[in-house]
Amino acid sequence: QVQLVESGGGLVQAGGSLRLSCTASGRAVSNLRVGWFRQAPGKERDFVAASSRSGGRTDYADSVKGRFTISRDNAKNTVHLQMNSLKPEDTAVYYCAADVWGADRPIRVPGEYDYWGQGTQVTVSL
């Protein structure tokens, strides 16, 4: 079993930055393929960013490319999502997800992930 706990959400003005963290337990994060997703009220859960198990390959949604960065801190068993130049449309609950068995490439499909965190709220004001 893998448990994921997100943190770092909050309220920020447009143009500001936040760094989300996803701390894993039950398995080393270096052995996990990890993704970040978000869900705004009344909308479906959307892909944001993903990292291959090795961390050598990443993928981003077009809406966040150039503004968000996914990274790993294996020593702390944590994956981060650095979010810069935030916009009001980035407001959502952000979830991290992990997969143990898939190929070593980033994945955009929520159904490919076996484990999910509880989510952390990000609110971007004008």
Short mmCIF file of the C-alpha atoms (twelve columns), coordinates in Angstrom:
data_MODEL
# 
_entry.id   MODEL 
# 
loop_
_atom_site.group_PDB 
_atom_site.id 
_atom_site.type_symbol 
_atom_site.label_atom_id 
_atom_site.label_alt_id 
_atom_site.label_comp_id 
_atom_site.label_asym_id 
_atom_site.label_seq_id 
_atom_site.Cartn_x 
_atom_site.Cartn_y 
_atom_site.Cartn_z 
_atom_site.pdbx_PDB_model_num 
ATOM 1   C CA . GLN A 1   0.000   0.000  0.000   1 
ATOM 2   C CA . VAL A 2   1.057   3.535  -0.742  1 
ATOM 3   C CA . GLN A 3   -0.239  6.539  1.155   1 
ATOM 4   C CA . LEU A 4   0.038   10.023 -0.319  1 
ATOM 5   C CA . VAL A 5   -0.388  13.262 1.591   1 
ATOM 6   C CA . GLU A 6   -0.499  16.618 -0.198  1 
ATOM 7   C CA . SER A 7   0.348   19.925 1.414   1 
ATOM 8   C CA . GLY A 8   1.219   23.460 0.448   1 
ATOM 9   C CA . GLY A 9   -2.081  24.696 -0.909  1 
ATOM 10  C CA . GLY A 10  -3.542  28.041 0.033   1 
ATOM 11  C CA . LEU A 11  -4.737  31.433 -1.152  1 
ATOM 12  C CA . VAL A 12  -2.466  33.473 -3.404  1 
ATOM 13  C CA . GLN A 13  -2.876  36.514 -5.628  1 
ATOM 14  C CA . ALA A 14  -2.646  36.208 -9.391  1 
ATOM 15  C CA . GLY A 15  0.975   36.228 -10.490 1 
ATOM 16  C CA . GLY A 16  2.125   34.621 -7.266  1 
ATOM 17  C CA . SER A 17  3.667   31.230 -6.566  1 
ATOM 18  C CA . LEU A 18  2.972   28.157 -4.493  1 
ATOM 19  C CA . ARG A 19  4.818   24.908 -4.030  1 
ATOM 20  C CA . LEU A 20  2.753   21.800 -3.441  1 
ATOM 21  C CA . SER A 21  4.257   18.732 -1.828  1 
ATOM 22  C CA . CYS A 22  3.186   15.119 -2.000  1 
ATOM 23  C CA . THR A 23  4.796   12.911 0.622   1 
ATOM 24  C CA . ALA A 24  4.615   9.166  0.108   1 
ATOM 25  C CA . SER A 25  4.737   6.378  2.642   1 
ATOM 26  C CA . GLY A 26  4.736   2.651  2.118   1 
ATOM 27  C CA . ARG A 27  7.089   2.782  -0.845  1 
ATOM 28  C CA . ALA A 28  10.045  4.868  -1.949  1 
ATOM 29  C CA . VAL A 29  8.985   7.679  -4.243  1 
ATOM 30  C CA . SER A 30  11.924  6.763  -6.485  1 
ATOM 31  C CA . ASN A 31  9.963   3.612  -7.343  1 
ATOM 32  C CA . LEU A 32  6.744   5.454  -8.193  1 
ATOM 33  C CA . ARG A 33  5.425   7.015  -11.337 1 
ATOM 34  C CA . VAL A 34  3.746   10.215 -10.076 1 
ATOM 35  C CA . GLY A 35  1.218   12.655 -11.445 1 
ATOM 36  C CA . TRP A 36  -0.576  15.826 -10.373 1 
ATOM 37  C CA . PHE A 37  -4.194  16.459 -11.256 1 
ATOM 38  C CA . ARG A 38  -6.680  19.175 -10.380 1 
ATOM 39  C CA . GLN A 39  -10.415 19.494 -10.123 1 
ATOM 40  C CA . ALA A 40  -12.358 22.723 -10.112 1 
ATOM 41  C CA . PRO A 41  -15.963 22.858 -8.823  1 
ATOM 42  C CA . GLY A 42  -18.363 21.320 -11.302 1 
ATOM 43  C CA . LYS A 43  -15.580 20.119 -13.578 1 
ATOM 44  C CA . GLU A 44  -13.794 16.869 -14.235 1 
ATOM 45  C CA . ARG A 45  -10.407 16.010 -12.821 1 
ATOM 46  C CA . ASP A 46  -7.768  17.291 -15.239 1 
ATOM 47  C CA . PHE A 47  -4.173  16.309 -15.802 1 
ATOM 48  C CA . VAL A 48  -1.577  18.867 -14.705 1 
ATOM 49  C CA . ALA A 49  1.878   17.249 -14.662 1 
ATOM 50  C CA . ALA A 50  3.526   13.846 -14.458 1 
ATOM 51  C CA . SER A 51  6.929   12.326 -13.903 1 
ATOM 52  C CA . SER A 52  8.326   8.998  -14.957 1 
ATOM 53  C CA . ARG A 53  9.532   6.669  -12.243 1 
ATOM 54  C CA . SER A 54  13.147  7.630  -12.811 1 
ATOM 55  C CA . GLY A 55  12.243  11.310 -12.912 1 
ATOM 56  C CA . GLY A 56  14.027  11.633 -16.214 1 
ATOM 57  C CA . ARG A 57  10.877  12.311 -18.215 1 
ATOM 58  C CA . THR A 58  8.132   14.785 -17.404 1 
ATOM 59  C CA . ASP A 59  4.934   15.887 -19.089 1 
ATOM 60  C CA . TYR A 60  2.752   18.945 -18.599 1 
ATOM 61  C CA . ALA A 61  -0.669  20.094 -19.630 1 
ATOM 62  C CA . ASP A 62  -0.487  22.889 -22.190 1 
ATOM 63  C CA . SER A 63  -2.243  25.233 -19.768 1 
ATOM 64  C CA . VAL A 64  0.591   25.011 -17.227 1 
ATOM 65  C CA . LYS A 65  3.626   24.422 -19.436 1 
ATOM 66  C CA . GLY A 66  6.351   26.937 -18.664 1 
ATOM 67  C CA . ARG A 67  4.733   27.903 -15.349 1 
ATOM 68  C CA . PHE A 68  4.633   24.648 -13.344 1 
ATOM 69  C CA . THR A 69  7.476   22.250 -12.593 1 
ATOM 70  C CA . ILE A 70  7.258   18.747 -11.153 1 
ATOM 71  C CA . SER A 71  10.282  17.518 -9.223  1 
ATOM 72  C CA . ARG A 72  11.323  14.856 -6.742  1 
ATOM 73  C CA . ASP A 73  13.157  14.905 -3.435  1 
ATOM 74  C CA . ASN A 74  13.984  11.246 -2.947  1 
ATOM 75  C CA . ALA A 75  15.681  11.881 0.403   1 
ATOM 76  C CA . LYS A 76  12.373  13.217 1.769   1 
ATOM 77  C CA . ASN A 77  10.255  10.768 -0.230  1 
ATOM 78  C CA . THR A 78  8.385   13.734 -1.629  1 
ATOM 79  C CA . VAL A 79  7.288   15.016 -5.015  1 
ATOM 80  C CA . HIS A 80  6.803   18.757 -5.512  1 
ATOM 81  C CA . LEU A 81  4.772   20.847 -7.894  1 
ATOM 82  C CA . GLN A 82  6.222   24.352 -8.162  1 
ATOM 83  C CA . MET A 83  3.560   26.683 -9.497  1 
ATOM 84  C CA . ASN A 84  4.576   30.128 -10.726 1 
ATOM 85  C CA . SER A 85  2.684   32.944 -12.441 1 
ATOM 86  C CA . LEU A 86  -0.558  31.626 -11.036 1 
ATOM 87  C CA . LYS A 87  -3.831  32.605 -12.660 1 
ATOM 88  C CA . PRO A 88  -7.392  32.574 -11.294 1 
ATOM 89  C CA . GLU A 89  -8.165  29.680 -13.635 1 
ATOM 90  C CA . ASP A 90  -5.602  27.587 -11.715 1 
ATOM 91  C CA . THR A 91  -8.006  27.561 -8.766  1 
ATOM 92  C CA . ALA A 92  -8.863  23.949 -7.937  1 
ATOM 93  C CA . VAL A 93  -8.259  21.084 -5.571  1 
ATOM 94  C CA . TYR A 94  -4.922  19.564 -6.500  1 
ATOM 95  C CA . TYR A 95  -4.318  15.837 -6.143  1 
ATOM 96  C CA . CYS A 96  -1.186  13.782 -6.431  1 
ATOM 97  C CA . ALA A 97  -1.358  10.234 -7.679  1 
ATOM 98  C CA . ALA A 98  1.091   7.350  -7.856  1 
ATOM 99  C CA . ASP A 99  1.499   4.189  -9.837  1 
ATOM 100 C CA . VAL A 100 3.775   1.297  -8.937  1 
ATOM 101 C CA . TRP A 101 3.704   -1.092 -11.864 1 
ATOM 102 C CA . GLY A 102 3.502   0.931  -15.072 1 
ATOM 103 C CA . ALA A 103 6.207   1.569  -17.621 1 
ATOM 104 C CA . ASP A 104 8.801   4.218  -16.841 1 
ATOM 105 C CA . ARG A 105 7.109   7.104  -18.611 1 
ATOM 106 C CA . PRO A 106 4.819   9.929  -17.482 1 
ATOM 107 C CA . ILE A 107 1.107   9.230  -17.789 1 
ATOM 108 C CA . ARG A 108 -1.806  11.643 -18.232 1 
ATOM 109 C CA . VAL A 109 -4.638  9.190  -17.677 1 
ATOM 110 C CA . PRO A 110 -6.098  9.190  -14.138 1 
ATOM 111 C CA . GLY A 111 -7.150  5.564  -14.453 1 
ATOM 112 C CA . GLU A 112 -3.521  4.497  -14.768 1 
ATOM 113 C CA . TYR A 113 -2.805  5.559  -11.198 1 
ATOM 114 C CA . ASP A 114 -3.448  3.235  -8.282  1 
ATOM 115 C CA . TYR A 115 -3.059  5.603  -5.354  1 
ATOM 116 C CA . TRP A 116 -4.379  9.098  -4.677  1 
ATOM 117 C CA . GLY A 117 -3.931  11.713 -2.007  1 
ATOM 118 C CA . GLN A 118 -6.762  13.589 -0.331  1 
ATOM 119 C CA . GLY A 119 -6.152  16.808 -2.227  1 
ATOM 120 C CA . THR A 120 -5.118  20.331 -1.297  1 
ATOM 121 C CA . GLN A 121 -7.030  23.493 -2.192  1 
ATOM 122 C CA . VAL A 122 -5.362  26.161 -4.296  1 
ATOM 123 C CA . THR A 123 -7.205  29.454 -4.681  1 
ATOM 124 C CA . VAL A 124 -5.864  32.234 -6.894  1 
ATOM 125 C CA . SER A 125 -7.474  35.645 -6.488  1 
ATOM 126 C CA . LEU A 126 -7.405  38.618 -8.839  1 
# 
